[in-house]
Amino acid sequence: MSNIKIGIIGGGAWGTALGSNLSIKNKNVLLWSRNKKVVNSINESNLNKIYLPSIKLNKNLRSTNSKEKLRDCDVLIFAVPTQYIRSTLNLFKNIISKKTIIINCSKGIERKTLSFPSSIFKEEIPNSPFAILSGPTFASELAQDLPSAITLACEANLLHNELAKKIPSDSLRFYFSDDIIGVELGGSIKNVIAIAAGIIHGANLGENARAAIISRGLAEITRLGIPLGARTETLMGLSGLGDLILTANSVKSRNFSLGSAIGQGIKPNEFLSEKNSIAEGLFTTGAAVSLGNKLKVDIPIIKAVNSILKGEKNLNDTLKEFFLRPLKFESE
């Protein structure tokens, strides 16, 4: 058993799942949530009845809504929606030691600033060691200790091995990277493409169309990533292509499910009103369009999803426009 003190900030499905997984080999994992029902549910019945209701959690996982109990953690893992990272950081700033390693698990772009999570953390807590955990992992499978592979990204090479030792897991295999922007961009934009794939699925437009959307969506991810300094091999790895394949092909994905509902004629707000969780792609889409305009790159699928989400165009008109685009080489 590890004696490393791990704090997880965010009591949603993924934060809970990771906490349960890591607590198998560590009795010092403490999950913080604002929601007292989540805290009580985990502590009293080893369940997160709100966000992960059907899965029994490891008995070692404990929960709290007191930020003071996370003071002096060796590792602090942030698993909150991207739009709430900054406000959550401000809440915890005064208890974060300079020696505490920060790991972010959120995937998205801050709408107001077009900042990726790493930039937000650098602005708010510039002196803390920082890493990212991102890749093709559904919370339900992670919580059940099923095998998964994920990218652990940080700038300092020595931190990779140190971190992997601090968060040991028999079912979660880490692959190292120092391409932070590539890992972040792949994990963020794949949510938008997953919505598009879900729309195709919900509208019964066939597997051919979905394959086209996924592959051309990957091209758009690459177009956005390369000008920002992302490496192609990162975008083709676990945190890019791997996450895209998983998210754009399964109803377990919140973003794919949102798209599927839209494809069936259900309004986004109607669908989300029945859910406890957030589909990050809903917030990332507009930011991705703004980023594409800033970089002057062609991202027709992302722009089409944005138009549909905003109610500016219907699905049929969007499809017609897509297929009437000028012909070009696939590599362009």
C-alpha positions as CSV (number, residue, x, y, z in Angstrom):
1,M,0.0,0.0,0.0
2,S,1.2,3.5,-0.9
3,N,1.4,6.2,1.8
4,I,1.2,9.1,-0.7
5,K,-1.6,11.5,0.2
6,I,-3.8,12.0,-2.9
7,G,-6.6,14.6,-3.1
8,I,-9.1,14.5,-5.9
9,I,-11.1,17.7,-6.5
10,G,-14.4,17.0,-8.2
11,G,-17.0,14.4,-7.3
12,G,-18.4,13.7,-10.8
13,A,-18.2,10.4,-12.5
14,W,-14.6,10.6,-13.7
15,G,-13.1,12.0,-10.5
16,T,-15.0,9.4,-8.5
17,A,-13.9,6.6,-10.8
18,L,-10.3,7.6,-10.6
19,G,-10.4,7.9,-6.9
20,S,-11.9,4.4,-6.5
21,N,-9.2,3.0,-8.9
22,L,-6.3,4.6,-7.1
23,S,-7.6,3.8,-3.7
24,I,-7.1,0.0,-4.4
25,K,-3.4,0.5,-3.7
26,N,-3.6,3.6,-1.5
27,K,-5.6,4.1,1.7
28,N,-4.9,7.9,1.6
29,V,-7.1,8.9,-1.3
30,L,-9.6,11.7,-0.4
31,L,-12.2,13.0,-2.8
32,W,-13.6,16.5,-2.4
33,S,-17.0,17.5,-3.6
34,R,-19.3,20.5,-3.1
35,N,-22.3,18.2,-3.1
36,K,-23.0,16.8,0.4
37,K,-25.1,14.0,-1.1
38,V,-22.1,12.8,-3.0
39,V,-19.9,13.0,0.1
40,N,-22.4,11.1,2.3
41,S,-23.1,8.5,-0.3
42,I,-19.5,7.6,-0.8
43,N,-18.7,7.6,2.9
44,E,-21.8,5.7,4.0
45,S,-22.4,3.2,1.1
46,N,-19.3,3.3,-1.1
47,L,-21.5,4.6,-3.9
48,N,-21.7,7.9,-5.8
49,K,-25.5,7.7,-6.2
50,I,-25.7,10.8,-8.3
51,Y,-22.9,10.5,-10.9
52,L,-21.9,6.8,-10.9
53,P,-25.0,5.1,-9.2
54,S,-24.6,1.5,-10.3
55,I,-21.0,0.8,-9.4
56,K,-19.6,-0.1,-6.0
57,L,-16.6,1.9,-5.2
58,N,-13.5,0.7,-3.4
59,K,-14.0,0.8,0.4
60,N,-10.7,2.8,0.9
61,L,-12.1,5.8,-0.9
62,R,-13.2,8.6,1.4
63,S,-14.9,11.9,0.6
64,T,-15.2,15.4,2.1
65,N,-16.5,18.8,1.4
66,S,-13.9,20.5,3.5
67,K,-11.0,21.9,1.5
68,E,-8.8,22.1,4.6
69,K,-8.6,18.3,4.6
70,L,-6.8,18.4,1.3
71,R,-4.0,20.6,2.7
72,D,-0.5,19.2,2.3
73,C,-1.5,16.6,-0.2
74,D,1.4,15.1,-2.2
75,V,-0.7,15.0,-5.3
76,L,-3.9,17.0,-6.1
77,I,-5.9,15.8,-9.0
78,F,-8.4,18.3,-10.6
79,A,-11.5,16.6,-12.2
80,V,-13.8,19.5,-12.6
81,P,-15.4,20.9,-15.8
82,T,-13.0,23.2,-17.7
83,Q,-15.3,26.2,-17.3
84,Y,-15.0,25.9,-13.5
85,I,-11.2,25.3,-13.2
86,R,-10.3,28.9,-12.5
87,S,-13.0,29.4,-9.9
88,T,-12.1,26.1,-8.2
89,L,-8.4,27.0,-8.2
90,N,-9.2,30.3,-6.5
91,L,-11.0,28.3,-3.8
92,F,-8.0,26.0,-3.2
93,K,-5.1,28.4,-3.9
94,N,-4.2,29.1,-0.3
95,I,-3.9,25.4,0.7
96,I,-1.8,24.2,-2.2
97,S,1.9,23.7,-1.3
98,K,4.6,24.5,-3.8
99,K,5.7,20.8,-3.4
100,T,2.2,19.5,-4.3
101,I,2.1,18.0,-7.7
102,I,-1.0,19.1,-9.7
103,I,-2.7,16.8,-12.2
104,N,-5.5,18.0,-14.4
105,C,-8.0,15.6,-15.9
106,S,-10.4,18.2,-17.5
107,K,-10.8,18.3,-21.3
108,G,-11.9,21.6,-22.8
109,I,-11.2,25.2,-23.7
110,E,-12.1,28.1,-21.5
111,R,-14.7,30.0,-23.5
112,K,-13.9,33.6,-22.3
113,T,-10.1,33.4,-22.9
114,L,-9.7,30.4,-25.4
115,S,-7.2,29.1,-22.8
116,F,-6.5,25.4,-22.4
117,P,-6.3,24.1,-18.8
118,S,-2.5,24.2,-18.6
119,S,-2.6,28.0,-19.2
120,I,-5.2,28.5,-16.5
121,F,-3.1,26.6,-14.0
122,K,0.1,28.4,-15.0
123,E,-1.7,31.8,-14.5
124,E,-3.3,30.9,-11.1
125,I,-0.6,28.7,-9.5
126,P,2.6,29.2,-11.6
127,N,5.0,27.6,-9.2
128,S,3.3,24.2,-8.8
129,P,4.6,21.1,-10.7
130,F,1.9,20.4,-13.3
131,A,0.8,17.3,-15.3
132,I,-2.1,16.2,-17.4
133,L,-3.9,12.8,-17.4
134,S,-5.9,12.3,-20.6
135,G,-6.9,9.4,-22.8
136,P,-9.6,6.9,-23.8
137,T,-11.2,6.1,-20.5
138,F,-14.9,5.8,-19.6
139,A,-15.5,6.4,-15.9
140,S,-17.6,3.3,-15.4
141,E,-14.9,1.0,-16.6
142,L,-12.2,2.8,-14.7
143,A,-14.2,2.4,-11.5
144,Q,-14.6,-1.3,-12.1
145,D,-10.8,-1.6,-12.4
146,L,-11.0,-2.7,-16.0
147,P,-7.8,-2.3,-18.1
148,S,-7.1,1.1,-19.6
149,A,-4.2,3.1,-21.1
150,I,-3.8,6.8,-20.6
151,T,-1.3,9.6,-21.4
152,L,0.5,11.3,-18.6
153,A,2.0,14.5,-19.9
154,C,4.3,17.0,-18.2
155,E,7.2,19.3,-19.3
156,A,9.7,18.0,-16.8
157,N,10.9,14.5,-17.9
158,L,11.9,13.5,-14.4
159,L,8.4,14.1,-13.2
160,H,6.9,11.3,-15.3
161,N,8.4,8.4,-13.4
162,E,8.0,10.1,-10.1
163,L,4.3,10.7,-10.7
164,A,3.6,7.2,-12.0
165,K,5.0,5.9,-8.7
166,K,2.8,8.2,-6.7
167,I,-0.4,7.1,-8.4
168,P,0.1,3.4,-8.8
169,S,-2.7,1.3,-10.5
170,D,-2.7,-2.3,-11.7
171,S,-5.3,-1.6,-14.4
172,L,-4.3,1.8,-15.6
173,R,-1.2,1.9,-17.8
174,F,0.6,5.2,-18.2
175,Y,2.3,6.4,-21.4
176,F,4.5,9.4,-21.0
177,S,4.5,12.6,-23.1
178,D,5.9,16.1,-22.9
179,D,3.6,17.5,-25.6
180,I,1.1,19.2,-23.2
181,I,-0.7,21.3,-25.9
182,G,-1.1,18.2,-28.1
183,V,-2.6,16.1,-25.3
184,E,-4.9,19.0,-24.3
185,L,-6.1,19.8,-27.8
186,G,-6.8,16.2,-28.8
187,G,-8.8,15.6,-25.6
188,S,-10.8,18.8,-26.0
189,I,-11.7,18.9,-29.7
190,K,-12.5,15.1,-29.9
191,N,-15.6,16.0,-27.9
192,V,-16.9,18.2,-30.7
193,I,-16.3,15.5,-33.3
194,A,-18.0,13.0,-31.0
195,I,-21.1,15.3,-31.0
196,A,-21.0,15.2,-34.8
197,A,-20.7,11.4,-34.9
198,G,-23.6,11.2,-32.5
199,I,-25.7,13.4,-34.7
200,I,-25.0,11.0,-37.6
201,H,-25.9,8.0,-35.4
202,G,-29.1,9.6,-34.1
203,A,-30.3,10.6,-37.6
204,N,-29.7,7.0,-38.9
205,L,-27.3,8.2,-41.6
206,G,-25.2,5.1,-41.5
207,E,-21.8,3.8,-40.5
208,N,-20.1,5.1,-43.7
209,A,-21.1,8.7,-42.8
210,R,-19.9,8.3,-39.2
211,A,-16.5,6.9,-40.4
212,A,-16.2,9.9,-42.7
213,I,-17.0,12.3,-39.9
214,I,-14.5,10.7,-37.5
215,S,-11.6,10.6,-40.0
216,R,-12.2,14.1,-41.4
217,G,-12.7,15.3,-37.8
218,L,-9.3,14.0,-37.0
219,A,-8.0,16.1,-39.9
220,E,-9.6,19.2,-38.3
221,I,-8.0,18.4,-34.9
222,T,-4.7,18.2,-36.6
223,R,-5.2,21.5,-38.4
224,L,-5.9,23.2,-35.1
225,G,-3.1,21.4,-33.3
226,I,-0.1,21.9,-35.5
227,P,-0.1,25.7,-35.6
228,L,-0.3,25.7,-31.8
229,G,2.8,23.5,-31.5
230,A,1.1,20.1,-31.1
231,R,3.0,17.1,-32.5
232,T,1.4,14.8,-35.0
233,E,2.4,11.6,-33.1
234,T,0.5,13.0,-30.0
235,L,-2.6,13.7,-32.0
236,M,-2.4,10.1,-33.4
237,G,-1.9,8.6,-29.9
238,L,-4.0,7.7,-26.9
239,S,-5.0,11.3,-26.0
240,G,-6.0,12.2,-29.6
241,L,-7.0,9.4,-32.0
242,G,-7.5,6.9,-29.1
243,D,-9.9,9.1,-27.2
244,L,-11.7,10.1,-30.4
245,I,-12.3,6.5,-31.4
246,L,-13.8,5.7,-28.0
247,T,-15.8,8.9,-27.6
248,A,-17.2,9.0,-31.1
249,N,-18.5,5.4,-31.1
250,S,-20.3,4.8,-27.8
251,V,-23.5,5.8,-26.1
252,K,-21.4,5.8,-22.9
253,S,-20.0,9.0,-24.1
254,R,-21.9,12.1,-23.0
255,N,-20.9,14.0,-26.1
256,F,-21.9,11.2,-28.5
257,S,-25.2,10.8,-26.6
258,L,-25.9,14.5,-26.9
259,G,-25.3,14.4,-30.6
260,S,-27.4,11.3,-31.0
261,A,-30.3,13.1,-29.2
262,I,-29.9,16.1,-31.5
263,G,-29.9,13.8,-34.5
264,Q,-33.3,12.5,-33.3
265,G,-34.7,16.0,-33.1
266,I,-34.2,16.6,-29.4
267,K,-33.1,20.1,-28.4
268,P,-29.7,20.1,-26.5
269,N,-31.3,21.8,-23.4
270,E,-34.1,19.2,-23.3
271,F,-31.5,16.4,-23.3
272,L,-29.2,17.9,-20.8
273,S,-32.0,18.8,-18.4
274,E,-32.5,15.1,-17.7
275,K,-28.7,14.5,-17.0
276,N,-26.6,15.1,-14.0
277,S,-23.4,15.4,-16.0
278,I,-21.9,18.0,-18.4
279,A,-21.1,17.4,-22.0
280,E,-17.9,19.4,-22.3
281,G,-18.2,19.5,-26.1
282,L,-21.2,21.8,-25.8
283,F,-18.9,24.5,-24.4
284,T,-15.8,23.6,-26.4
285,T,-17.5,23.9,-29.8
286,G,-17.8,27.7,-29.9
287,A,-14.4,28.1,-28.4
288,A,-12.9,25.8,-31.1
289,V,-14.6,27.9,-33.8
290,S,-13.1,31.1,-32.4
291,L,-9.7,29.4,-32.2
292,G,-10.0,28.2,-35.8
293,N,-10.9,31.7,-37.0
294,K,-7.9,33.1,-35.0
295,L,-5.6,30.5,-36.6
296,K,-7.3,30.8,-40.0
297,V,-7.7,27.1,-40.5
298,D,-10.5,25.2,-42.2
299,I,-12.7,23.4,-39.7
300,P,-16.1,22.7,-41.5
301,I,-17.3,19.9,-39.2
302,I,-16.6,21.9,-36.1
303,K,-18.4,24.9,-37.5
304,A,-21.3,22.8,-38.6
305,V,-21.7,21.4,-35.1
306,N,-21.6,24.9,-33.7
307,S,-24.3,26.1,-36.1
308,I,-26.6,23.2,-35.2
309,L,-26.0,23.7,-31.4
310,K,-26.9,27.4,-31.8
311,G,-30.0,26.6,-33.8
312,E,-28.7,28.5,-36.8
313,K,-29.0,25.6,-39.2
314,N,-30.9,22.3,-39.3
315,L,-29.2,19.0,-40.0
316,N,-30.4,18.6,-43.6
317,D,-29.1,22.0,-44.7
318,T,-25.8,21.4,-42.9
319,L,-25.3,18.1,-44.7
320,K,-26.0,19.7,-48.1
321,E,-23.4,22.4,-47.5
322,F,-20.9,19.8,-46.4
323,F,-21.2,17.7,-49.5
324,L,-21.3,20.7,-51.8
325,R,-17.9,21.9,-50.6
326,P,-15.3,22.2,-53.3
327,L,-13.4,18.9,-54.0
328,K,-9.8,18.8,-52.8
329,F,-7.0,16.4,-52.0
330,E,-7.5,14.4,-48.7
331,S,-4.2,15.7,-47.4
332,E,-5.4,19.3,-47.6
